[in-house]
Amino acid sequence: MAELAPNSNEIKASVQEEVNSPWRDAYKSFVKNKAAVVGFFIVVFFIIIAFTAPFIAPQGINEQMLEKRLQPPSAEHWLGTDDFGRDILSRIMHGARISLTVGFFAVVGSAVVGSLLGIVAGYYGRWVDTIISRIFDILLAFPSILLAIAVVAALGPSLRNALIAIAIINIPNFGRLIRSRVLSVKEEEYVMAAKAIGMSDRRILISHILPNSVAPIIVQGTLAIATAIIEAAALGFLGLGAQAPDPEWGKMLSDARQFMTQAPWTMIFPGLAIMLTVLGFNLMGDGLRDALDPKMKN
């Protein structure tokens, strides 16, 4: 009997190791993906820029020097100046804070609402599933940018309303993804066993369904941030997102249109910031998908 205690401890340790091993395997798979690692460092770079912009930006975002308007890149202004003589590098740094904030919070909002609706639809089925699925179908019937424009037009042009619009148009993507995941997970033996012993639906959803749906949410969320940044830039370009003098990248592109031939750097550098940020999230998202999806593993 004295030997049973260490054996039970060994069993617990091995079980814990088996539980943790899928995440360790995912980490190893992600690290081996060079493109995903590059994307991760791009994202980290822009996050650092966003957090440190108030301290490292060369000038204030609204500091105007009309005598230096539309100057090309130089030692004094690394990325040149805009039509008001404002330093483009400083505005791009502060613009990273706006774009990443909109992308993150819009995706968090859509992920929470969409996941809850998807879990309820997939788990309960029947008329609940029918109603929620039809709502998703209606939202997906509209082109995403047109639906976002309609929402912002109804609420009024502002950065906050653009964030709300982007969150709304991404809800069906998370909802349908989680619904399909729940439909397969709820047929697993451990879920059936939980029902057989009388476990409540709420506890089953929290303890079994949701934890086994985290991986696709992470992957979809990473890719959705890239899409949200593009949509925020599009709304800003159309004048429906961030308003002057906020240094939002899409708004900067819109303001620089009339100087495209005279001062192309006013458009090139904000466009590059959007491209690199979106590329980083896409590469990282693809790496997470390959690492977390068992079907993608050899």
TAVENVEN-V688507 format. One record per backbone hydrogen bond with DSSP energy under -0.5 kcal/mol. NH is the residue of the N-H (numbers start at 1). CO is the residue of the C=O. If there is no record, write none. Layout:
nh:co
NH:CO
NH:CO
This chain:
nh:co
4:1
7:3
8:4
9:5
10:6
11:7
12:8
13:9
14:10
15:11
16:12
17:13
18:14
19:15
20:16
21:17
22:18
23:20
24:20
25:21
26:22
27:23
28:24
29:25
30:26
31:27
32:28
33:29
33:30
34:32
37:33
38:34
39:35
40:36
41:37
42:38
43:39
44:40
45:41
46:42
47:43
48:44
49:45
50:46
51:47
52:48
53:49
55:52
56:52
57:53
63:60
64:62
65:84
68:65
69:66
70:82
71:68
74:77
78:76
80:77
81:71
82:86
85:82
88:80
91:87
92:88
93:89
94:90
95:91
96:92
97:93
97:94
98:94
99:95
100:96
101:97
102:98
103:99
104:100
105:101
106:102
107:103
108:104
109:105
110:106
111:107
112:108
113:109
114:110
115:111
116:112
117:113
118:114
119:115
120:116
121:117
122:118
123:119
124:120
125:120
125:121
128:125
129:125
130:126
131:127
132:128
133:129
134:130
135:131
136:132
137:133
138:134
139:135
140:136
141:137
142:139
147:143
148:144
149:145
150:146
151:147
152:148
153:149
154:150
155:151
156:152
158:240
162:158
163:159
164:160
165:161
166:162
167:163
168:164
169:165
170:166
171:167
171:168
174:170
175:171
176:172
177:173
178:174
179:175
180:176
181:177
182:178
183:179
184:180
185:181
186:182
187:184
188:185
192:188
193:189
194:190
195:191
196:192
197:193
198:195
199:194
204:200
205:201
206:202
207:203
208:204
209:204
210:205
212:208
213:210
214:211
217:213
218:214
219:215
220:216
221:217
222:218
223:219
224:220
225:221
226:222
227:223
228:224
229:225
230:226
231:227
232:228
233:229
234:230
235:231
236:232
237:233
238:234
239:236
240:235
241:235
246:243
248:246
252:248
253:249
254:250
255:251
256:252
257:253
257:254
259:256
260:257
263:259
266:263
267:264
268:264
269:265
271:267
272:268
273:269
274:270
275:271
276:272
277:273
278:274
279:275
280:276
281:277
282:278
283:279
284:280
285:281
286:282
287:283
288:284
289:285
290:286
291:287
292:288
293:289
294:292
296:293
297:294
